[in-house]
Amino acid sequence: MTSLNVEMLAADATEPITSAGNAHLGIAVLAGIAVIVLLITRFKLHAFLALTIGTLGLGAFAAAPLDATIASFTKGLGSTVASVGVLIALGAILGKLLADSGGADQIVDTILAKAGGRAMPWAMVLIASVIGLPLFFEVGIVLLIPVVLLVAKRGNYSLMRIGVPALAGLSVMHGLVPPHPGPLVAIDALGANLGVTLALGVLVAIPTVIIAGPLFSRYAARWVDIPAPDRMIPQRATEDLERRPGFGATVATVLLPVVLMLAKALVDIVVDDPENHVQRVFDVVGSPLIALLAAVVVGIFTLGRAAGFTKERISATVETSLAPIAGVLLIVGAGGGFKQTLIDVGVGRMILEFSEDWSIPALLLAWLIAVAIRLATGSATVATISAAGLVAPLAADMSTTHAALLVLAIGAGSLFFSHVNDAGFWLVKEYFGMNVGQTIKTWSVMETIISVVGIAVVLLLSLVL
């Protein structure tokens, strides 16, 4: 366990900054979350500002001193950005290199050239899952939608038969598999092991994406039978490149951080000796920071230089990759501040007592809380951050495996039924040329299937691990 996690756990164990009873605290939590929901949905306020104001509201409703509330928020924001912010930045750089160099297109074109007919929906799941590992959901959509539309149009496929598997692959990666922001924040808040969570996340993701992708797409294609909209087929971003990176080098670069983190988790299980030199080496190279940094450095050569980029263009690519994530970093940081305030006012202990009194399994409770916040705010990231803060004390006595499953339960809940208060809903609607009803029948139902199947697999794993 890192010193940061030790410090955070120590902070979590401190006395509450308010002596309010459980009923008072419960009302304060609902009021604080209501403020966030109202500001995001009714007043369209940015999630960073909504979380900040909601945190102050939480402290006020819980009768906590204002200076103590501010201190808790600042502490949580700082520790979250310190632990997760660099990883998000490195992931953004790798994703930008992958997109601009043509590496993403190379993966797509190679797999599509070898697939056809009934195999095409499965090929789209594979493409989206590989592309979705280092990319944010919105970036993945922008990259894949032109391919989905072209494949559907030129191959005379149903748009939903091709599009739903691609969306499922991206969404599952976004909600369940680090290094995406949501899972990273939950791992940090719960003190879970990243390597174990990554391995279990992939295990949960496989059946989930199969059911929500290729299998559900059969029904989605019957419910919504529309052609690919010509107006949404743009020129591919890399058509002006003289050459592109090789398929093998591109896939190896994308999977490098995953392999390093999984190797660390495997060595930790097999060796289990902190003084062992092999384990110490893998503890370093398999840490998220080093694994992602290694992938970025390798990607500069296998992606950037392989595409003929000059040093100046590589530098410009890195620079432009960082600007779009400023909002993400602020939201994640403010979410960390909200989480720390929840803990410091004593909400964690209230949740712990509630779960004991009502005998609700911790995994199911975490999922239900994330579902409620997702439905209210429309944000998977806000749902993950808030739910992780609420159930963090439940992870204190859990095994490494069950703490990782708690992260995945929250991630699954954060994807439940995307609707009109979710930006992703409108992004999918416009790209696919659907109306609101059609988007609900396809995208919203697909997200719900991902959430339900995800928690079902998590609960099954908890019985055998």
C-alpha positions in Angstrom: 0.0 0.0 0.0 1.3 3.4 -0.9 2.0 6.1 1.6 -0.8 8.1 0.0 -3.3 5.4 0.6 -2.1 5.0 4.2 -2.6 8.7 4.8 -6.0 8.6 3.3 -7.1 5.6 5.4 -5.7 7.3 8.4 -7.8 10.4 7.6 -10.8 8.2 7.1 -10.4 6.9 10.6 -10.5 10.3 12.2 -13.5 11.4 14.4 -16.4 13.0 12.5 -16.4 16.8 12.3 -20.0 16.9 13.4 -21.8 14.9 16.2 -25.1 14.9 14.3 -27.2 11.7 14.6 -27.9 9.3 11.8 -31.3 10.7 10.9 -29.8 14.2 10.7 -26.8 13.0 8.7 -29.1 11.1 6.3 -31.1 14.2 5.7 -27.9 16.2 5.2 -26.6 13.7 2.6 -29.8 13.7 0.7 -29.9 17.5 0.8 -26.3 17.8 -0.4 -26.8 15.4 -3.2 -30.1 17.2 -4.1 -28.2 20.5 -4.4 -25.7 18.8 -6.8 -28.5 17.2 -8.8 -30.5 20.4 -9.0 -27.5 22.5 -10.1 -26.5 20.0 -12.8 -29.9 19.2 -14.2 -32.0 22.3 -13.6 -29.5 25.1 -13.8 -27.0 23.3 -16.2 -24.1 24.2 -13.9 -20.7 22.6 -14.6 -20.3 19.5 -12.4 -17.1 21.0 -10.8 -19.1 24.0 -9.5 -22.1 21.8 -8.6 -19.9 19.5 -6.5 -18.1 22.3 -4.8 -21.3 24.1 -3.8 -23.0 20.8 -2.9 -20.1 20.0 -0.6 -20.5 23.3 1.2 -24.2 22.6 1.4 -23.6 19.2 2.8 -21.4 20.7 5.6 -24.0 23.3 6.4 -26.9 20.8 6.5 -24.8 18.5 8.8 -24.1 21.5 11.1 -20.4 21.2 10.5 -18.1 24.2 11.0 -17.5 26.0 7.7 -13.8 26.0 8.1 -13.7 22.3 8.8 -15.9 21.6 5.7 -13.5 23.7 3.6 -10.5 21.9 5.0 -12.1 18.5 4.3 -13.0 19.5 0.7 -9.5 20.9 0.0 -7.8 17.8 1.5 -9.9 15.5 -0.6 -9.5 17.5 -3.8 -5.7 17.6 -3.4 -5.2 14.0 -2.6 -7.5 12.8 -5.4 -5.8 15.0 -8.0 -2.4 14.0 -6.7 -3.1 10.3 -7.1 -5.4 10.2 -10.1 -4.7 13.4 -12.0 -1.3 12.4 -13.5 -2.8 9.1 -14.6 -5.6 10.8 -16.4 -3.1 13.1 -18.1 -0.9 10.2 -19.2 -4.0 8.3 -20.5 -5.0 11.4 -22.5 -1.6 11.7 -24.1 -1.5 8.1 -25.1 -5.0 8.3 -26.5 -4.1 11.4 -28.6 -1.0 9.8 -30.0 -3.1 6.7 -30.9 -5.7 8.9 -32.7 -3.5 11.4 -34.5 -0.9 8.9 -35.7 -3.4 6.7 -37.4 -2.8 3.9 -34.9 -6.5 3.7 -34.0 -7.4 3.5 -37.7 -4.8 0.8 -38.3 -6.4 -1.4 -35.6 -9.9 -0.8 -37.0 -8.9 -1.4 -40.6 -6.9 -4.6 -39.9 -9.7 -6.2 -37.9 -12.4 -5.2 -40.3 -10.4 -6.6 -43.2 -10.5 -10.0 -41.6 -14.2 -9.9 -40.5 -17.4 -10.0 -42.3 -21.0 -11.3 -42.2 -22.1 -12.6 -38.8 -18.6 -11.9 -37.4 -18.9 -8.1 -37.9 -20.7 -7.3 -34.6 -18.1 -9.3 -32.7 -15.3 -7.5 -34.6 -16.9 -4.1 -33.6 -16.8 -5.2 -29.9 -13.2 -6.2 -30.2 -12.3 -2.9 -31.9 -14.1 -0.8 -29.4 -12.7 -2.7 -26.4 -9.1 -2.4 -27.6 -9.5 1.3 -28.6 -11.5 2.0 -25.5 -8.7 0.9 -23.1 -6.7 4.2 -23.2 -9.4 6.6 -24.5 -12.1 8.5 -22.8 -15.6 7.5 -23.8 -16.4 10.6 -25.8 -13.1 10.4 -27.7 -13.7 6.7 -28.5 -17.1 7.6 -29.9 -15.7 10.3 -32.1 -13.1 7.8 -33.4 -15.4 4.9 -34.0 -18.6 6.4 -35.2 -17.3 7.2 -38.7 -16.1 3.6 -38.9 -19.5 2.3 -37.7 -21.4 4.4 -40.2 -19.1 3.4 -43.1 -19.3 -0.3 -42.3 -23.1 -0.2 -42.0 -23.5 1.7 -45.2 -21.0 -0.1 -47.5 -21.7 -3.5 -46.1 -25.5 -3.0 -46.0 -25.6 -3.9 -42.3 -28.2 -2.7 -39.8 -26.9 0.4 -38.1 -27.9 -0.9 -34.7 -26.4 -4.3 -35.4 -23.0 -2.7 -35.9 -23.3 0.4 -33.6 -24.6 -1.2 -30.4 -21.6 -3.6 -30.0 -19.2 -0.7 -30.6 -21.0 1.4 -28.0 -21.1 -1.5 -25.5 -17.4 -2.1 -25.8 -16.6 1.6 -25.2 -19.0 1.9 -22.3 -17.9 -1.2 -20.5 -14.3 -0.2 -20.7 -15.2 3.3 -19.4 -17.1 2.1 -16.4 -15.3 -1.0 -15.3 -11.7 -1.0 -16.4 -8.9 1.3 -15.2 -7.1 3.5 -16.2 -10.4 5.3 -16.9 -11.1 8.1 -14.4 -14.2 6.5 -12.7 -12.5 3.2 -11.7 -9.3 5.0 -10.8 -11.1 7.3 -8.4 -13.1 4.4 -6.8 -9.9 2.4 -6.4 -8.2 5.3 -4.7 -11.2 6.0 -2.4 -11.6 2.4 -1.4 -7.9 1.6 -1.1 -8.3 -1.3 -3.6 -5.5 -3.0 -5.4 -5.3 -1.6 -9.0 -3.9 -4.8 -10.5 -6.5 -7.0 -9.0 -9.3 -4.6 -9.9 -8.0 -4.5 -13.5 -7.9 -8.3 -13.8 -11.4 -8.7 -12.3 -12.7 -5.8 -14.3 -11.6 -7.6 -17.5 -13.2 -10.8 -16.2 -16.5 -9.0 -15.5 -16.3 -7.0 -18.8 -16.1 -10.1 -21.1 -19.6 -11.6 -20.4 -21.1 -8.1 -19.9 -20.0 -6.8 -23.3 -21.0 -10.0 -25.1 -24.6 -9.8 -23.7 -25.0 -6.0 -24.0 -23.2 -5.9 -27.4 -23.6 -8.6 -30.1 -26.5 -10.4 -28.4 -28.6 -7.4 -27.5 -27.9 -5.7 -30.9 -30.1 -8.4 -32.6 -33.1 -7.0 -30.7 -32.1 -3.4 -31.0 -31.9 -3.8 -34.8 -35.5 -5.0 -34.8 -36.7 -2.2 -32.6 -34.9 0.6 -34.4 -34.3 0.0 -38.1 -32.7 3.1 -39.5 -30.1 3.7 -42.2 -26.7 5.3 -41.5 -27.1 9.1 -41.8 -24.9 10.4 -44.7 -24.5 13.8 -43.1 -22.6 12.2 -40.1 -19.9 10.4 -42.2 -16.9 12.8 -41.9 -13.5 12.5 -43.5 -11.3 10.3 -41.4 -8.8 12.2 -39.4 -5.7 10.4 -40.7 -6.4 10.4 -44.4 -3.7 13.0 -44.9 -1.0 10.9 -43.4 1.6 9.3 -45.7 2.1 6.3 -43.4 0.6 4.8 -40.3 2.1 2.7 -37.4 2.0 -1.1 -37.8 -0.9 -3.1 -36.4 1.3 -5.2 -34.0 3.3 -2.2 -32.7 0.1 -0.3 -32.1 -1.7 -3.1 -30.2 1.4 -3.8 -28.2 1.7 -0.1 -27.2 -2.0 0.1 -26.2 -1.8 -3.1 -24.1 1.6 -2.3 -22.5 0.3 -0.6 -19.4 -2.4 -3.3 -18.9 0.2 -6.1 -19.2 2.6 -4.3 -16.7 -0.2 -3.8 -14.1 -1.5 -7.3 -14.5 2.1 -8.7 -14.2 2.5 -6.8 -10.9 -0.8 -8.2 -9.5 0.3 -11.7 -10.5 3.7 -11.4 -9.0 2.2 -10.0 -5.8 -0.1 -13.1 -5.5 2.6 -15.7 -6.4 5.6 -14.3 -4.5 3.9 -12.3 -1.7 7.3 -11.2 -0.1 7.8 -7.5 0.0 11.6 -8.0 0.4 11.8 -10.2 -2.7 13.8 -8.3 -5.5 11.6 -9.6 -8.3 8.4 -8.4 -6.5 10.0 -5.0 -5.8 10.9 -4.6 -9.5 7.4 -5.4 -10.5 6.0 -3.2 -7.8 7.7 -0.3 -9.6 7.2 -1.1 -13.3 3.6 -2.3 -12.6 2.6 0.8 -10.7 0.0 2.8 -12.7 2.2 5.9 -13.0 5.2 4.0 -14.4 3.1 1.7 -16.6 1.3 4.5 -18.3 4.4 6.6 -18.5 6.2 3.7 -20.2 3.4 3.4 -22.7 3.5 7.1 -23.5 7.3 7.0 -24.0 7.1 3.9 -26.2 4.1 5.4 -28.0 6.2 8.4 -29.0 8.3 6.1 -31.1 5.9 3.3 -32.1 3.1 5.7 -32.9 4.3 9.2 -33.4 7.7 8.6 -35.1 6.3 5.6 -37.0 3.7 8.0 -38.5 6.5 10.3 -39.6 5.8 12.9 -36.9 8.5 15.5 -36.3 9.6 16.3 -32.8 7.6 19.5 -33.0 4.4 17.7 -34.1 4.8 15.1 -31.3 5.2 18.0 -28.8 2.1 19.7 -30.2 0.1 16.4 -30.0 1.0 16.1 -26.3 0.2 19.7 -25.6 -3.2 19.5 -27.3 -4.1 16.3 -25.5 -4.0 18.0 -22.1 -6.3 20.9 -22.7 -9.6 18.8 -23.0 -9.0 17.0 -19.8 -9.0 20.1 -17.6 -12.7 19.8 -16.9 -12.3 16.1 -16.1 -9.6 16.8 -13.6 -11.6 19.5 -11.9 -14.7 17.3 -11.7 -12.7 14.3 -10.4 -10.9 16.6 -7.9 -14.1 18.2 -6.6 -15.6 14.7 -6.4 -12.7 13.7 -4.2 -13.4 16.7 -2.0 -17.1 15.8 -1.7 -16.1 12.2 -0.9 -13.7 13.4 1.9 -16.4 15.7 3.4 -18.9 12.8 3.4 -16.4 10.7 5.4 -15.4 13.5 7.8 -18.9 14.4 8.7 -19.5 10.7 9.7 -21.6 9.6 6.8 -19.4 6.5 6.2 -20.2 5.2 9.7 -23.9 5.9 9.1 -23.8 3.8 6.0 -21.9 1.0 7.8 -24.5 0.9 10.6 -27.3 1.0 8.0 -25.9 -1.9 6.1 -25.5 -4.0 9.3 -29.1 -3.2 10.5 -30.7 -4.0 7.2 -28.4 -6.8 6.2 -27.9 -5.4 2.7 -24.8 -6.9 1.0 -22.1 -4.2 0.6 -21.7 -4.9 -3.1 -25.5 -4.5 -3.8 -25.7 -1.4 -1.5 -22.8 0.2 -3.5 -24.5 -0.6 -6.8 -27.9 0.8 -5.6 -26.3 4.0 -4.4 -24.4 4.5 -7.7 -27.6 3.7 -9.7 -29.6 6.4 -7.7 -26.9 9.1 -8.3 -26.5 8.1 -11.9 -30.2 8.4 -12.6 -30.4 11.8 -10.8 -27.2 13.5 -12.2 -26.7 11.7 -15.5 -23.0 11.5 -14.9 -21.2 8.2 -14.5 -18.2 9.9 -13.0 -20.2 11.8 -10.4 -22.1 8.6 -9.5 -18.8 6.7 -9.1 -17.1 9.4 -7.0 -20.1 10.0 -4.7 -20.9 6.3 -4.2 -17.3 5.5 -3.5 -17.2 8.2 -0.8 -20.4 6.9 0.8 -19.4 3.2 1.0 -15.6 3.7 1.6 -15.8 2.4 5.2 -17.3 -0.9 4.1 -14.0 -1.7 2.3 -11.9 -1.3 5.4 -12.4 -5.0 6.6 -12.7 -6.5 3.1 -10.2 -8.8 1.4 -8.2 -7.5 -1.5 -10.5 -9.3 -3.9 -13.8 -8.1 -2.4 -12.5 -4.5 -2.3 -11.9 -4.8 -6.0 -15.3 -6.2 -6.5 -16.8 -3.2 -4.6 -15.1 -0.9 -7.1 -16.7 -2.9 -9.9 -20.1 -2.8 -8.3 -19.9 0.9 -8.1 -18.7 1.1 -11.7 -21.6 -1.1 -12.9 -24.1 1.0 -11.0 -22.7 4.2 -12.5 -23.7 3.1 -16.1 -27.4 2.4 -15.3 -30.0 3.7 -17.8 -28.5 6.8 -19.4 -31.2 9.2 -20.3 -31.8 12.9 -21.2 -29.7 14.3 -18.4 -26.6 12.5 -19.7 -24.4 14.1 -22.4 -23.5 10.7 -23.8 -27.2 10.2 -24.5 -27.4 13.2 -26.8 -24.0 12.4 -28.4 -25.2 9.0 -29.5 -28.6 10.3 -30.6 -27.1 12.9 -32.9 -24.3 10.7 -34.4 -26.8 7.9 -35.2 -29.6 10.3 -36.4 -32.2 8.9 -33.9 -35.0 10.5 -32.1 -35.3 10.4 -28.3 -37.5 7.3 -28.2 -35.2 5.4 -30.5 -32.2 6.4 -28.4 -33.9 5.1 -25.2 -34.8 1.8 -26.9 -31.2 1.2 -27.9 -28.6 3.2 -26.0 -30.5 3.5 -22.7 -31.5 -0.1 -22.6 -28.0 -1.2 -23.6 -26.5 0.8 -20.7 -29.0 -0.8 -18.3 -28.1 -4.3 -19.5 -24.4 -3.5 -18.9 -25.2 -2.3 -15.4 -27.4 -5.3 -14.4 -25.2 -8.0 -16.0 -22.2 -6.3 -14.5 -23.5 -6.4 -10.9 -24.8 -10.0 -11.5 -21.3 -11.2 -12.5 -19.7 -9.3 -9.6 -22.1 -10.9 -7.1 -21.4 -14.3 -8.6 -17.6 -13.8 -8.3 -18.0 -12.7 -4.7 -19.4 -16.1 -3.9 -16.4 -18.0 -5.3 -13.5 -15.6 -4.6 
